[in-house]
C-alpha cells in the first residue's frame, strides 16, 4: 500500500508541467486566467514548491490575501529556502497585519547573499515599506492649508432660473396665476473674494499605536461686491477614527459638525455620523460600505428640520504611475474614487413641505500630479423626490422631484517650496478653478444654474 502511495505521488510530481513566469503580467484578466489554470492542475502539483509559489504570487497580486498566505506556506513547507516565495510570504503577512513575523523573515532574507537581482530589488522595496509602516506608529502629523482667491460667480444668491412664479389657484380663471419675481430673487452675478483656512491632525492611538485619530477643522468666508446678503461664513469640524490604517480591513467611524451663516444671518447647522467597514481591493484600491446618519436644523425655518439615514459605499484608489524614460523615470501618482449613497430624510415636523425626502447621491473624483503641476476634478450628482405634495400652490400640489449635478476642474502649480513635498517653510501653490452646477425640477422655482471661476494662492505646511 505504501509503495502504491509513493508511486502515485511520484506520478503527480512528474505530471506537474507548470512553468512559472516572472515578473507577473500586469493584465489582471491574464492573471485571473492563469490562476484558474493553476487551480485546474492542482492535483498534479501537490509536491511542487514552484507551483505553489507562483500561485501564491498571483493570488497576492489579485488581492486574495488569505488564499495567498496558504499557497505560500505550502511552497515554503516543500522548499523552505525559496527566496521569491519567502518575499511574497512577507507581503502576505503584512496584509494580515502580522508585522512581527514579517520583520523576522525579512531579517533572514537580508542576510542571504545568493538572491537573484530581481529578488534583491523587491527586498529593498519591501524593507522600505516595512520602515514606513514602523515609522507610522510613532508619527503624529499636523498639516495646515490657507488659501485666498478672487473670482466671479454667475448666481451668487443661488436664485431660480425662472423670472416668474406660477401659482395654482382654482378660484382664478384658468386655474393659475403668474407673478413676477422681485429683482432680489433673480440671479445676481458679480465678483467675489473667497478665503479658507484648514488644519488636519493625525494621531496614532491605542496600546500598540495601530489605530489612528484624524481631526480636521475648516473655516471659509465669501465676500462679494453685489450685496451683503450674498456673503457667507462656514465652519466644519470632523473627527475620524481608523481602526488599523495599515491593515487590509478596518472599521472607520466618523463624526462631523458644520455651521453656515448666510447673508449675515445664521442659516443652518448639521451633525453627521458614519460607520464604515473598509477592505483592501487589489493592490491600489480600498472598498468600503456602511451607514450614515445626519441631522440638519434650520435656524429661521424650523419646519424644514429633518433627520437622514441611509447606506453608502465608496471606492478609493491611488496608483503610482511611472512616467519618463528608463533613465529618468519618476512617479506621478494618480488618485481616483467614487461614492454612492441612498437614504431617506424624515421630517421632524409633520407639516414639512414635501414630507419625507428620498435622496440618492453619487460623487466621483480624480487627481494627477505631474511634476510641479497638479490636476484635480470632481463630479457630483443628486436625485431627490418628495413623498407628498410640496405646496398646493405649486403645480396643483405635485410632489417635488429634483436632479442636481455639479463639477469642478482645478489646476495648480508649485510656486515655491519642494515639488515632491513641502519644505520647512511650507509650499506655495497658485491655482485656477472652474465650477459649474445646475438643478432641474418639475417645479420651476427649484430649477437653478450657476458657474464660477476662481484664481488664487494656496499655502500648505
ABEGO torsion letter per residue (X at the ends): XAAAAAAAAAAAAAABABBBBOBBBABAAAAAAAAAAAAAAAAAAAABAAAAAAAAAAAAAAGBAAAAAAAAAAAAAABAABAAAAAAAAAAAAAAGBAAAAAAAAAAAAABAABBAAAAAAAAAAAAAAAAAAAAAABBBBBBBBBBBBBBBABAAGBBABABBBBBBAABBGGBBBBBBBAAABBBBEBBBBBBBBBBBBBBBEAAGABBBBBBBBBBBBBBAABAAABBBBBBBBBBBBABAABABBBBBBBBBBBBBBGGBBABBBBBBBBBBBBBBEAABBBBBBBBBBBBBBAABAAABBBBBBBBBBBBBBBBBBBEBAAABBBBBBBBBBBBBBBBBBBABAABBGEBBBBBBBBBBBBBBBEABBBBBBBBBBBBBBABBABAABGGGBBBBBBBBBBBBBBBBBABEBAABBBAAEBBBBBBBBBBBBBBBABAAABBBBBBBBBBBBBBX
